[in-house]
Amino acid sequence: MTKRLTIIVFPGGANLPLWTGIKQGFFIRQGLEVVPSYTRSSVEQISGLVSGQWDIGLTGFDNIVAYQEGQGEAKLDRAPDLFAFMGGDNAFLRLVVQKDIKSYVDLKGKTLSVDALTTGFAFVLREMLRRNGVNENDVAFESAGGVVQRFEALKAGKHVGTLVLTPFELIAARVGLHVLQSVAEIVPHYQGIVGVASERWAAANAERLESFIKGYLAALRWLFDPANRKPAEAILVDNVPNMTPQLATATCDIFLARDGGIAPLARLDPKGMQAVLELRSRYGRPQKQLANENKYQNGSYYQRALTELS
């Protein structure tokens, strides 16, 4: 009997493994009907996960840390018990700017957009500014929602720059915008997207969660098989607005790179998680010194799924 599993994710090409699992039937083979919803912001996403509106999510690791530490932007009606159950990627973050911005100095006196002012990607942006000699007081920040909303605002000229995820930096080049810098140049290891669930839900639905992980891992195995490259690109074209076959090829070159691409086994990156904690220790408010990444993860479901799949 097929069981329904709802998942809340940000729109964008990084959902390629999820779409692959659905398209190629890997979740159905695990007895799951996976139903994705697409969020406009981390505030909406985390609020819904905590309240039980959705079963699981794919979100930035920093979002878990933020709300566990009482630093999140959303007002919750209960104490959050979210944890990361698997990894995903390094977020593929790039700072995309208007064509007249040639250096960090050109950002002074201008407005940059972020998802929410207290989330990790905003902290990454502030770190990029700091390391390039721009005081955060030299710029203005505006909360503009998820990457789709921020990118549309950037194209409309409402802001001079924002952090985007692949493939938005590729699309940017086609509309006169350009990449000022890749986050990987500043933070070589960064834990981006992770699988997230609440401890309460996971304890009551362990089999369903492990079935999802097994389907996701099977999708990754399929994606990293060179024989499946063209159908993988077709999945992007089918799911990402304005995605062309040529753009899909370039996007897969990034996502499926053995070095710096999607984590082939969806493992969490300890160095990447530490980088998130270091940035939140510097920029999070109220300020806290965070060092123990194990506080925000539970690998038991992943390990059982990986063992059963092997």
Buried (B, 14 or more C-beta within 10 A) or exposed (E): EEBEBBBBBBBBBBBBBBBBBBBBEBBBEBBBEBEBBEBBBBBBBBBBBBEEEBBBBBBBBBBBBBBBBEBBBBEEEEEBBBBBBBBBBBBBBBBBBBEEBEEBEBBEEBBBBBBBBBBBBBBBBBBBBBEBEBEBEBBEBBBBBBBBBBBEBBBEEBBBBBBBBBBBBBBBEEEEBBBBBBBBEBBEBBBBBBBBBBEEBBEEBEEBBBBBBBBBBBBBBBBBEEEBBEEBBBBBBEBBEEBBEEBBBBBBBBBBEEEEBBBEEBEBBBEBBBBBBBBBBBBBEEEBEBEEBEEBBBBEBBEBBBEEBE
